[in-house]
Amino acid sequence: MDAGPCITFCAVSRQGLLLEVLRQRYELMVPAEVDVEVARMKGNRGPQADFSNVSANWKKLTGNGHVAILDSSMGTPGYEVLDREVRRLTGLAMEERKLNPRDLGEIMAVAHAVVLRRQGREAILLIEDGMGQQLAADNSIKIIDTVQVLRLAAYMGKIGNRAEMSKLYARMQPLDSALLPVAQTGLLDKDHWRKIEAFKSRKQP
């Protein structure tokens, strides 16, 4: 996972949705650089951009072992392989690239995903940043974003109706400039919710 979605879900205290939706099938992992970025996020940056809950809610996920932290420290197992991927992606040695925090989380997330895939594991990257999404696509890494998590949550019954979805997204959208206006996401489309209700009715015994 990249930092953006983690920060957004934690900021609105809905980090449990990440567990309920994604851990049904996947192990949740973040690079150590993303862990630091999310853990340090705090403060109120306006009436619609309150990040004061992020650090505590993030610690609930990592402290309870729900999210694995991928180490990239020199000397750790697999360091050379990861360094090779960072060099390929950026043209810089990993330790040199770490000196520049700009887009570091996205780059490390993609590099770790590539390494996991080359180990024969399925890797899907949760990411919102456009540059990061393009870098993942260029390296044949599948991606999922916040809107897709919310859509899956609705199908699972974790978000009960359009009004609840509208209220939640209205809280989340100002927190991340990469999130589209809700009208462009399809999350509130009546046809979409009819399909959800039909799906849930089929699932009932």
C-alpha positions in Angstrom: 0.0 0.0 0.0 1.1 3.6 -0.7 0.6 6.3 1.9 -2.2 8.3 0.3 -5.1 5.8 0.8 -3.7 4.8 4.2 -3.7 8.4 5.4 -7.2 9.0 4.0 -8.9 6.0 5.6 -7.1 6.6 8.9 -8.0 10.3 8.9 -11.7 9.5 8.9 -11.2 6.5 11.3 -12.4 4.0 8.7 -9.1 2.1 8.5 -11.1 -1.0 9.4 -12.5 -1.0 5.8 -9.0 -1.7 4.5 -8.9 -4.8 6.7 -12.5 -5.9 6.0 -12.2 -5.4 2.2 -8.6 -6.3 1.4 -7.6 -8.9 4.0 -10.3 -11.2 2.7 -7.8 -12.1 0.0 -4.5 -10.3 0.5 -1.8 -9.7 3.1 -1.4 -6.0 3.7 2.1 -4.6 3.4 3.8 -1.2 3.2 7.4 -0.2 2.7 9.0 1.2 5.8 9.2 4.6 4.1 5.4 4.6 3.7 5.0 3.6 7.4 7.1 6.6 8.5 5.2 8.9 6.2 1.8 7.8 7.5 2.8 7.7 11.1 4.1 11.2 11.0 0.9 12.6 9.4 -0.9 14.8 11.9 -2.5 18.2 12.4 -5.5 20.1 11.2 -5.0 21.7 7.9 -8.4 23.3 7.6 -12.1 22.6 8.4 -12.1 19.7 5.8 -8.5 18.5 6.2 -8.1 17.1 9.7 -5.3 14.6 10.0 -5.2 14.4 13.8 -6.5 10.8 13.9 -4.0 9.4 11.4 -1.1 8.5 13.6 -3.1 6.7 16.3 -5.4 4.9 13.9 -2.3 3.8 11.8 -0.7 2.4 14.9 -3.8 0.3 15.5 -3.1 -1.4 12.2 0.6 -1.8 12.4 0.8 -2.4 16.2 -1.7 -5.3 16.0 0.2 -6.9 13.1 -2.6 -6.2 10.6 -0.1 -4.5 8.2 3.4 -5.9 7.6 6.3 -3.4 7.3 8.7 -4.1 4.4 12.2 -3.2 5.5 14.7 -1.8 3.0 17.6 -1.1 5.4 21.1 -2.0 4.2 22.0 -5.5 5.1 18.5 -6.9 5.3 17.6 -10.0 3.3 16.8 -9.1 -0.3 18.4 -5.7 -0.1 20.5 -6.1 -3.2 17.4 -7.2 -5.3 15.4 -4.2 -4.1 18.3 -1.9 -4.7 18.6 -3.2 -8.3 14.9 -2.4 -8.9 15.2 1.1 -7.4 18.2 1.7 -9.7 16.2 0.5 -12.7 13.2 2.6 -11.8 15.0 5.8 -10.9 18.6 5.6 -12.2 19.8 6.1 -8.6 21.1 3.7 -6.0 18.4 3.1 -3.3 20.4 4.9 -0.5 20.9 7.9 -2.7 17.2 8.0 -3.8 16.1 7.8 -0.1 17.8 11.2 0.5 14.9 12.8 -1.6 11.6 12.3 0.1 9.6 13.4 -2.9 7.6 10.5 -4.3 9.8 8.1 -2.3 6.8 6.1 -0.9 5.4 5.5 -4.3 8.8 4.4 -5.8 9.5 2.0 -2.9 6.0 0.6 -3.1 6.4 -0.1 -6.8 9.9 -1.5 -6.3 8.7 -3.9 -3.6 5.7 -5.0 -5.7 8.0 -5.8 -8.6 10.2 -7.9 -6.3 7.2 -9.8 -4.9 5.9 -10.5 -8.4 9.3 -11.8 -9.5 9.2 -14.1 -6.5 6.1 -15.6 -8.0 3.6 -13.9 -5.6 0.6 -11.9 -6.7 1.1 -8.2 -5.9 -1.6 -5.5 -6.2 -0.7 -2.0 -5.3 -3.2 0.3 -3.4 -2.3 3.7 -4.6 -3.9 7.0 -5.5 -1.1 9.1 -6.8 -1.2 9.5 -10.6 2.6 9.3 -11.1 2.7 6.2 -8.9 -0.1 4.6 -10.8 1.6 5.2 -14.1 4.9 3.8 -12.8 3.1 0.7 -11.5 1.3 0.3 -14.9 4.6 0.7 -16.8 6.0 -2.2 -14.7 2.9 -4.4 -15.2 1.8 -4.1 -11.5 -2.0 -4.2 -11.0 -3.4 -1.4 -9.0 -6.5 -0.7 -6.8 -7.5 2.8 -5.5 -9.7 4.3 -2.8 -12.8 4.3 -5.0 -12.4 0.6 -5.8 -12.1 -0.2 -2.1 -15.3 1.8 -1.4 -17.1 0.0 -4.2 -16.1 -3.4 -2.8 -17.1 -2.3 0.7 -20.6 -1.5 -0.6 -20.9 -4.9 -2.3 -19.8 -6.5 1.0 -22.4 -4.6 2.9 -19.9 -2.5 4.8 -21.4 0.7 3.4 -25.1 0.3 3.6 -26.6 2.8 1.1 -26.0 5.8 -1.2 -26.4 8.3 1.7 -23.8 6.6 3.8 -21.4 6.5 0.8 -22.0 10.1 0.0 -21.3 11.2 3.6 -18.1 9.1 3.8 -16.7 10.2 0.5 -17.5 13.9 1.3 -15.2 13.5 4.3 -12.5 11.7 2.4 -12.3 13.7 -0.8 -10.8 16.9 0.6 -8.0 14.9 2.3 -6.3 13.8 -0.9 -6.1 15.9 -4.0 -5.9 12.8 -6.2 -9.4 11.8 -5.3 -12.0 12.8 -8.0 -15.2 14.6 -7.2 -17.8 12.0 -6.3 -19.9 12.7 -9.4 -16.9 11.4 -11.5 -16.5 8.2 -9.5 -19.8 6.4 -10.1 -20.1 5.6 -6.4 -23.5 7.3 -6.1 -25.0 6.1 -9.4 -28.5 4.6 -9.0 -27.7 1.8 -11.4 -24.6 1.0 -9.4 -26.6 0.6 -6.2 -29.3 -1.4 -7.9 -26.6 -3.9 -8.9 -25.3 -3.9 -5.3 -28.8 -4.6 -4.0 -29.2 -7.4 -6.5 -25.9 -8.9 -5.6 -26.6 -8.8 -1.9 -30.0 -10.4 -2.4 -28.4 -13.3 -4.3 -26.0 -13.8 -1.4 -28.8 -14.1 1.2 -29.7 -17.7 2.1 
